[in-house]
Amino acid sequence: MVPRHVHHRSRGPAWIVVLVAALALLAAGCGKTSSVTEKPLAVPGGQSTARTGDTLARASGSVRIAVVTHGQASSPFWAIVRNGVAAAARQMDVVVNYRAPDIYSLDRMKTLIDQAVASRPDGLVVSIPEPGLAPAIRRAVAAGIPVVSINSGSAIYRRLGILAHVGQPEDRAGLGAGRRLAAAGVRRALCVNQQIGNQGLDERCRGLARAMREVGGRSRVLGVDDMSPSTPRRIADAVRRGRIDGVLALNSTTGTEAVKAVDLAGPAAGVKVATFDLGPDVLAAVRSGRLLFAVDQQAYLQGYLPVVLLTQRARYGLFPAQGDVIPTGPNFVTKADAGRAIELSRRSIR
């Protein structure tokens, strides 16, 4: 995630043509913190399957793309992003190196970005969970490397010299989710934030707060550790103390924990629960009605589209929507369409 975006949506013909082409390739091919050791993903293109790595890329003249994100591939969300990256690398016949910190670490991300810059890739894809990454990203831009940001960072990417941002405008997503909760009768909302300080997640909570104010309601933020077994109890206690009637979780893990928390609070509480991001447990809860909806920011496209865009720029000098956000969400999954989303979730596409 996230964590934690004023946004403009490009509507020009170039944007549409390239995006449609990218989606056509997709059709043809068709945040939880963990302390596991990441292995870099090196995906060679179709004619390069016998050898991998930078030596091969330089020898064959292949386009090389570096990807650095703040989320571990062991996370259900980031596994989908990584799947999109791998699919684009195969279909575009390019070499992609994907790296992420073993655990969330801004300092480690800076190091990974600097290492990527030193390898002189043809393009860099990076998530921007915190403004503290700005110096490392500016170094990449100053080195002449085209950069596209994904997921978090839509509020600050322009002033860093980044070509475009692919992701979900988080303030808009939080506002939309909050308005849906308000339409369901929620007036006292709890925003469950598993990574306070992540600008994307913080903006989701601010969007929820704005939606509550529009209907004369209010909201508060509860910081949690989504790895802690005590989190459902902490959410349940906050629900009781604040007489909360609606909970918005900010990733799939806290979404399922919020469902457990409402069970602990008791059925008489009548609390509406919704979440950001998808996953098998989340979608099952949406289909059964235990979750009102889930916000899908289409993680697959966040991995897939930047590789396509940077490859076309490297090969042909083509790039759509320069300076704009290419929005991948928010999309809302409800009980009516949860079944289709479950099918795609099994394939790590949704």
C-alpha positions in Angstrom: 0.0 0.0 0.0 -0.3 2.0 0.0 0.0 4.0 2.9 -0.3 6.2 2.0 -2.7 11.2 -3.1 -5.0 16.6 -6.5 -5.1 14.2 -9.5 -5.8 14.6 -13.2 -7.0 11.9 -15.5 -5.8 12.0 -19.1 -8.5 11.6 -21.7 -6.4 12.2 -24.9 -6.3 9.8 -27.8 -2.7 8.7 -27.2 -3.5 7.7 -23.6 -6.5 5.7 -24.9 -4.6 3.9 -27.7 -1.8 2.8 -25.5 -3.9 1.8 -22.6 -6.2 -0.2 -24.8 -3.2 -1.9 -26.4 -1.9 -2.8 -23.0 -5.3 -4.2 -21.9 -5.4 -6.3 -25.0 -2.1 -7.8 -24.1 -3.5 -8.5 -20.6 -6.5 -10.3 -22.1 -4.3 -12.4 -24.2 -2.2 -13.4 -21.2 -5.2 -14.2 -19.5 -0.8 -5.4 2.7 0.4 -7.6 5.3 3.9 -7.2 6.7 6.0 -10.3 6.7 9.7 -11.0 7.5 10.6 -13.4 4.7 13.6 -13.0 2.6 12.8 -11.5 -0.8 14.4 -12.9 -3.9 14.7 -10.6 -6.9 12.4 -11.4 -9.9 14.4 -11.5 -13.1 12.0 -12.2 -16.0 13.6 -12.4 -19.4 11.6 -11.9 -22.6 10.4 -14.6 -24.9 13.6 -14.9 -26.9 15.8 -14.8 -23.9 14.7 -17.7 -21.8 18.0 -19.6 -22.0 19.9 -16.9 -20.1 18.9 -14.2 -17.6 20.3 -11.0 -15.9 22.0 -7.8 -16.9 24.7 -9.5 -19.0 22.2 -11.1 -21.2 20.2 -7.9 -21.5 23.1 -5.8 -22.6 24.4 -8.5 -25.0 21.0 -8.9 -26.7 20.0 -5.3 -26.6 16.9 -6.1 -24.6 15.0 -3.4 -22.7 15.8 -3.6 -19.0 13.3 -2.3 -16.4 13.9 -2.1 -12.7 11.0 -2.3 -10.2 11.3 -1.3 -6.5 8.3 -1.4 -4.3 7.7 -1.1 -0.6 5.5 -4.2 -0.3 6.8 -7.8 0.0 5.8 -10.4 -2.5 4.5 -12.6 0.4 1.7 -10.0 0.8 -1.4 -11.1 -1.1 -1.7 -7.6 -2.7 1.9 -7.3 -3.8 2.0 -10.9 -5.1 -0.7 -9.7 -7.6 1.5 -6.6 -8.5 4.4 -8.9 -9.1 2.3 -11.2 -11.2 1.4 -8.3 -13.4 5.1 -7.3 -13.7 6.0 -10.8 -14.7 3.2 -11.1 -17.3 4.2 -7.7 -18.9 7.9 -8.8 -19.0 7.1 -12.0 -20.9 4.7 -10.4 -23.3 6.8 -7.3 -24.1 10.0 -9.5 -24.3 12.0 -7.4 -21.8 14.2 -8.1 -18.7 12.7 -6.9 -15.4 14.4 -7.0 -12.0 11.9 -6.7 -9.2 13.1 -5.9 -5.7 11.4 -5.0 -2.4 12.6 -4.8 1.3 12.4 -8.0 3.3 10.2 -5.9 5.7 8.9 -2.4 5.3 11.9 -0.1 5.4 12.3 3.3 3.9 16.1 3.1 4.2 16.2 -0.2 2.4 14.1 1.2 -0.4 16.5 4.1 -0.9 19.4 1.6 -1.2 17.4 -0.5 -3.7 16.6 2.5 -5.8 20.3 3.6 -5.8 21.3 0.1 -6.8 18.8 0.1 -9.6 20.1 3.5 -10.8 23.7 2.2 -10.8 22.6 -0.7 -13.1 21.5 1.9 -15.7 18.1 0.4 -16.6 16.0 1.7 -19.5 13.2 2.5 -17.0 12.4 2.5 -13.3 9.1 1.7 -11.6 8.8 2.7 -7.9 6.2 3.0 -5.3 6.4 6.1 -3.0 4.9 5.3 0.4 6.6 8.3 2.1 8.0 11.6 0.9 11.4 10.5 2.4 12.1 8.6 -0.9 12.2 11.9 -2.9 16.0 12.3 -2.9 16.6 8.8 -4.2 14.0 9.2 -6.9 15.4 12.6 -7.9 18.8 11.0 -8.2 17.3 8.5 -10.7 15.7 11.3 -12.7 18.9 13.3 -12.7 20.7 10.2 -14.0 18.4 10.3 -17.1 16.4 7.2 -16.1 12.6 7.4 -17.0 10.6 6.8 -13.9 7.0 5.7 -13.4 5.5 5.5 -9.9 2.8 3.1 -8.8 0.4 2.5 -5.9 1.4 5.2 -3.4 2.7 8.6 -4.4 0.1 10.2 -6.7 0.2 13.4 -4.6 3.9 14.1 -5.0 5.1 12.3 -8.1 4.9 15.4 -10.4 7.4 17.4 -8.4 9.9 14.6 -8.5 10.1 14.6 -12.3 8.3 11.3 -12.6 6.7 10.7 -16.0 3.3 9.4 -14.8 1.7 7.6 -11.8 -0.2 4.3 -12.3 -2.5 3.7 -9.4 -5.5 4.6 -7.4 -6.0 8.3 -6.3 -6.2 7.5 -2.6 -8.2 10.5 -1.4 -10.8 9.9 -4.1 -10.9 6.2 -3.1 -11.4 7.0 0.6 -14.1 9.5 -0.2 -15.9 7.0 -2.5 -15.7 4.3 0.1 -16.9 6.7 2.8 -19.9 7.8 0.8 -20.9 4.2 0.2 -20.7 3.6 4.0 -22.7 6.8 4.6 -25.4 5.6 2.1 -25.6 2.4 4.2 -26.4 4.5 7.3 -22.9 4.9 8.9 -22.4 8.1 10.9 -19.6 7.1 13.3 -16.8 5.5 11.3 -13.5 3.9 12.3 -10.6 3.9 9.8 -8.3 1.0 10.6 -4.8 1.9 9.5 -2.0 -0.7 9.6 0.7 1.7 8.6 0.2 5.2 9.8 2.6 7.6 8.1 2.1 5.8 4.7 0.7 8.8 2.7 -1.6 6.7 0.6 -3.3 5.0 3.6 -3.5 8.3 5.5 -5.3 9.9 2.5 -7.8 7.0 2.5 -8.7 7.9 6.1 -8.9 11.6 5.2 -11.3 10.7 2.4 -13.5 8.7 4.8 -13.5 11.6 7.3 -14.7 14.0 4.5 -17.5 11.6 3.6 -18.6 11.4 7.2 -18.6 15.2 7.5 -20.8 15.5 4.4 -23.6 13.7 6.3 -23.0 15.2 9.7 -21.1 12.2 11.0 -17.5 11.7 12.2 -14.6 9.3 12.0 -11.5 8.4 13.9 -8.3 6.5 13.0 -7.1 3.4 14.8 -3.5 2.4 14.2 -3.0 -1.4 14.3 -0.3 -4.1 13.6 -1.9 -6.4 11.0 0.5 -9.2 12.1 -0.7 -9.1 15.7 -3.2 -11.7 16.9 -4.6 -9.0 19.3 -5.8 -6.8 16.4 -9.4 -8.1 16.2 -9.8 -7.5 19.9 -8.4 -4.0 19.7 -10.8 -3.2 16.8 -13.7 -4.6 18.8 -12.8 -2.5 21.9 -12.6 0.6 19.7 -16.0 -0.1 18.2 -17.6 -0.5 21.6 -15.9 2.6 23.2 -16.7 4.9 20.2 -20.1 3.4 19.6 -18.9 2.9 16.0 -21.4 1.9 13.4 -19.0 1.5 10.4 -15.5 0.2 10.0 -13.2 0.8 6.9 -10.1 -1.3 6.8 -7.2 -0.4 4.6 -5.9 -3.7 3.4 -7.2 -7.3 3.0 -5.6 -8.5 6.2 -7.2 -5.9 8.4 -10.4 -6.4 6.5 -10.7 -10.0 7.6 -9.6 -8.9 11.1 -12.3 -6.3 11.2 -14.9 -8.9 10.3 -13.7 -11.0 13.3 -13.8 -7.9 15.5 -17.4 -7.2 14.7 -18.2 -10.8 15.6 -16.5 -10.2 18.9 -18.5 -7.0 19.4 -21.7 -9.0 18.9 -24.4 -9.1 16.3 -26.5 -6.5 18.2 -23.9 -3.9 17.3 -25.0 -3.8 13.7 -21.7 -2.5 12.5 -21.1 -2.2 8.7 -17.6 -3.3 7.6 -15.8 -2.6 4.3 -12.2 -2.9 3.2 -9.6 -2.0 0.6 -8.0 -4.7 -1.4 -9.1 -8.2 -2.4 -8.2 -11.7 -1.4 -9.9 -15.1 -1.0 -11.1 -14.4 2.5 -12.2 -10.9 1.7 -14.2 -11.9 -1.3 -15.8 -14.8 0.5 -16.9 -12.3 3.2 -18.3 -9.9 0.5 -20.2 -12.8 -1.1 -21.7 -13.8 2.2 -22.6 -10.3 3.2 -20.2 -10.0 6.1 -18.4 -7.3 4.3 -20.4 -4.6 2.6 -17.9 -4.1 -0.2 -14.2 -4.3 -1.1 -12.3 -1.6 -2.9 -10.3 -3.0 -5.8 -7.4 -0.8 -7.0 -6.5 -3.5 -9.6 -3.0 -4.4 -8.4 -2.3 -6.5 -11.5 -2.5 -3.4 -13.7 -0.3 -1.5 -11.3 2.4 -4.0 -12.1 1.6 -4.6 -15.7 1.0 -1.2 -17.2 4.3 0.6 -16.1 6.4 -2.2 -17.8 4.4 -1.8 -21.0 4.6 2.0 -20.9 8.4 2.2 -20.2 9.1 -0.5 -22.8 7.3 1.5 -25.5 9.1 4.6 -24.5 12.5 2.8 -24.6 11.8 1.2 -28.0 9.8 3.9 -29.9 9.9 7.1 -27.8 6.1 6.7 -27.2 4.5 7.6 -23.8 0.9 8.5 -23.1 -0.5 10.9 -20.5 2.9 12.3 -19.5 2.5 14.1 -16.2 -0.8 12.5 -15.4 -2.3 9.8 -13.1 -3.4 6.7 -15.0 -6.0 5.5 -12.5 -6.5 1.8 -11.8 -9.2 2.4 -9.2 -11.3 2.7 -7.2 -13.5 -0.2 -8.3 -16.0 -1.5 -5.8 -16.7 -5.3 -5.5 -20.0 -6.1 -3.9 -22.0 -9.2 -3.2 -23.4 -9.1 -6.8 -20.0 -9.5 -8.5 -17.9 -11.2 -5.9 -18.1 -14.6 -7.6 -16.3 -13.4 -10.7 -13.7 -11.6 -8.6 -13.1 -14.9 -6.7 -12.4 -16.7 -9.9 -9.7 -14.2 -10.9 -8.3 -14.0 -7.4 -7.4 -17.7 -7.7 -5.2 -16.7 -10.7 -3.5 -13.8 -8.8 -5.1 -11.3 -11.2 -7.6 -9.7 -8.7 
